[in-house]
């Protein structure tokens, strides 16, 4: 009798904010690129969501650079141990909302 192998259940493996902080503070080109790309991906996804829902999540100036967004993330997430254990994408979004609130 043949039985199909069932793969073990695995976690989806969300990146923690703590792990993203580590990547963003490493000095290698690969880690710097990973950090900037991850944050840009969250920002771009949030912007697409805003267009779809017609609701603003944050109001970032158009002149904000990727380095500034990284610095915002590191400053906010690095100073709050409670959020640094959260999922990286959620924490990036939270830090952008805190740093760039919309008027009103």
LOSE-163468 format. One record per residue (C-alpha): x, y, z; residue number from 1; residue in one letter. Coordinates in Angstrom, 3 decimals. Each point is the difference from the previous one (the first is absolute). Layout:
BEGIN
<east = X, north = Y, up = Z, i = NUM, aa = a>
...
//
This chain:
BEGIN
<east = 0.000, north = 0.000, up = 0.000, i = 1, aa = x>
<east = 1.396, north = 3.366, up = -0.996, i = 2, aa = x>
<east = -0.576, north = 3.005, up = 2.205, i = 3, aa = x>
<east = 0.591, north = 3.513, up = -1.190, i = 4, aa = x>
<east = 2.511, north = 1.880, up = 2.064, i = 5, aa = x>
<east = -1.569, north = 2.890, up = 1.823, i = 6, aa = x>
<east = 2.370, north = 2.908, up = 0.472, i = 7, aa = x>
<east = 0.306, north = 1.229, up = 3.581, i = 8, aa = x>
<east = -1.915, north = 3.123, up = 0.914, i = 9, aa = x>
<east = 2.245, north = 3.001, up = -0.058, i = 10, aa = x>
<east = -0.431, north = 3.585, up = 1.000, i = 11, aa = x>
<east = -0.461, north = 2.500, up = -2.791, i = 12, aa = x>
<east = 3.012, north = 1.737, up = 1.483, i = 13, aa = x>
<east = -0.945, north = 3.637, up = 0.294, i = 14, aa = x>
<east = 2.988, north = 2.233, up = 0.557, i = 15, aa = x>
<east = 0.014, north = 1.645, up = 3.419, i = 16, aa = x>
<east = 0.710, north = 3.688, up = 0.390, i = 17, aa = x>
<east = 2.976, north = -0.979, up = 2.157, i = 18, aa = x>
<east = 1.443, north = -2.006, up = -2.897, i = 19, aa = x>
<east = -0.604, north = 2.871, up = -2.420, i = 20, aa = x>
<east = 1.725, north = 2.392, up = 2.413, i = 21, aa = x>
<east = 2.983, north = -2.361, up = -0.028, i = 22, aa = x>
<east = 0.050, north = -0.059, up = -3.801, i = 23, aa = x>
<east = -0.348, north = 3.789, up = -0.184, i = 24, aa = x>
<east = 2.944, north = 0.551, up = 2.323, i = 25, aa = x>
<east = 2.391, north = -2.496, up = -1.583, i = 26, aa = x>
<east = 2.652, north = 1.597, up = -2.142, i = 27, aa = x>
<east = -0.082, north = -2.372, up = -2.959, i = 28, aa = x>
<east = -1.352, north = 1.175, up = -3.339, i = 29, aa = x>
<east = -2.329, north = -3.012, up = -0.120, i = 30, aa = x>
<east = -1.559, north = 0.818, up = 3.380, i = 31, aa = x>
<east = -0.344, north = 3.694, up = -0.836, i = 32, aa = x>
<east = -1.722, north = -0.880, up = -3.280, i = 33, aa = x>
<east = -2.274, north = -2.512, up = 1.744, i = 34, aa = x>
<east = -0.986, north = 2.593, up = 2.610, i = 35, aa = x>
<east = -0.770, north = 2.750, up = -2.493, i = 36, aa = x>
<east = -1.878, north = -2.360, up = -2.323, i = 37, aa = x>
<east = -2.098, north = -1.419, up = 2.843, i = 38, aa = x>
<east = -1.025, north = 3.451, up = 1.227, i = 39, aa = x>
<east = -0.681, north = 1.201, up = -3.555, i = 40, aa = x>
<east = -2.170, north = -3.073, up = -0.581, i = 41, aa = x>
<east = -2.096, north = 0.754, up = 3.078, i = 42, aa = x>
<east = -0.291, north = 3.653, up = -1.023, i = 43, aa = x>
<east = -1.015, north = -0.882, up = -3.559, i = 44, aa = x>
<east = -2.544, north = -2.568, up = 1.194, i = 45, aa = x>
<east = -1.528, north = 2.536, up = 2.403, i = 46, aa = x>
<east = -0.205, north = 2.587, up = -2.780, i = 47, aa = x>
<east = -1.749, north = -2.482, up = -2.319, i = 48, aa = x>
<east = -2.427, north = -0.823, up = 2.824, i = 49, aa = x>
<east = -0.670, north = 3.715, up = 0.508, i = 50, aa = x>
<east = -0.875, north = 0.423, up = -3.672, i = 51, aa = x>
<east = -2.325, north = -2.982, up = 0.143, i = 52, aa = x>
<east = -1.780, north = 1.049, up = 3.216, i = 53, aa = x>
<east = 0.279, north = 3.762, up = -0.535, i = 54, aa = x>
<east = 1.281, north = 0.355, up = 3.593, i = 55, aa = x>
<east = 3.405, north = 1.373, up = 0.957, i = 56, aa = x>
<east = 2.109, north = -2.019, up = 2.429, i = 57, aa = x>
<east = 2.811, north = 2.550, up = 0.245, i = 58, aa = x>
<east = 0.971, north = 3.231, up = -1.733, i = 59, aa = x>
<east = 3.654, north = -0.274, up = -0.853, i = 60, aa = x>
<east = 1.600, north = 2.891, up = -1.878, i = 61, aa = x>
<east = 0.847, north = -0.865, up = -3.593, i = 62, aa = x>
<east = 3.598, north = 1.017, up = 0.723, i = 63, aa = x>
<east = 0.514, north = -2.697, up = 2.662, i = 64, aa = x>
<east = 2.852, north = -2.299, up = -0.978, i = 65, aa = x>
<east = 0.292, north = -3.719, up = 0.679, i = 66, aa = x>
<east = 2.781, north = 0.789, up = 2.473, i = 67, aa = x>
<east = -2.329, north = 2.329, up = 1.898, i = 68, aa = x>
<east = -2.665, north = -2.701, up = 0.167, i = 69, aa = x>
<east = 2.595, north = -2.458, up = 1.329, i = 70, aa = x>
<east = 1.087, north = 2.550, up = 2.602, i = 71, aa = x>
<east = -3.618, north = 0.559, up = 1.076, i = 72, aa = x>
<east = -0.478, north = -3.764, up = 0.367, i = 73, aa = x>
<east = 3.222, north = -0.443, up = 1.967, i = 74, aa = x>
<east = -0.712, north = 2.933, up = 2.292, i = 75, aa = x>
<east = -3.581, north = -0.964, up = 0.796, i = 76, aa = x>
<east = 0.289, north = -3.785, up = 0.070, i = 77, aa = x>
<east = 3.377, north = -0.003, up = 1.699, i = 78, aa = x>
<east = -1.233, north = 2.136, up = 2.872, i = 79, aa = x>
<east = -3.077, north = -2.114, up = 0.773, i = 80, aa = x>
<east = 0.680, north = -3.567, up = 1.124, i = 81, aa = x>
<east = -3.720, north = -0.777, up = -0.039, i = 82, aa = x>
<east = -0.316, north = 0.507, up = -3.746, i = 83, aa = x>
<east = 3.408, north = -1.362, up = -1.003, i = 84, aa = x>
<east = -1.290, north = -3.535, up = 0.528, i = 85, aa = x>
<east = -2.879, north = 0.565, up = -2.427, i = 86, aa = x>
<east = -0.131, north = -0.929, up = -3.669, i = 87, aa = x>
<east = 2.364, north = 2.224, up = -1.953, i = 88, aa = x>
<east = -2.522, north = 1.124, up = -2.630, i = 89, aa = x>
<east = -2.522, north = 1.056, up = 2.643, i = 90, aa = x>
<east = 2.649, north = 1.853, up = 1.977, i = 91, aa = x>
<east = 1.292, north = 1.801, up = -3.105, i = 92, aa = x>
<east = -3.553, north = 1.147, up = -0.747, i = 93, aa = x>
<east = -0.515, north = 1.068, up = 3.620, i = 94, aa = x>
<east = 3.220, north = 2.042, up = 0.017, i = 95, aa = x>
<east = -0.902, north = 1.704, up = -3.296, i = 96, aa = x>
<east = -3.434, north = 0.902, up = 1.347, i = 97, aa = x>
<east = 1.572, north = 1.416, up = 3.159, i = 98, aa = x>
<east = 2.700, north = 1.968, up = -1.824, i = 99, aa = x>
<east = -2.218, north = 1.289, up = -2.820, i = 100, aa = x>
<east = -3.510, north = 0.549, up = 1.367, i = 101, aa = x>
<east = -2.635, north = 1.475, up = -2.251, i = 102, aa = x>
<east = -1.577, north = 3.284, up = 1.008, i = 103, aa = x>
<east = -3.511, north = -0.258, up = 1.311, i = 104, aa = x>
//
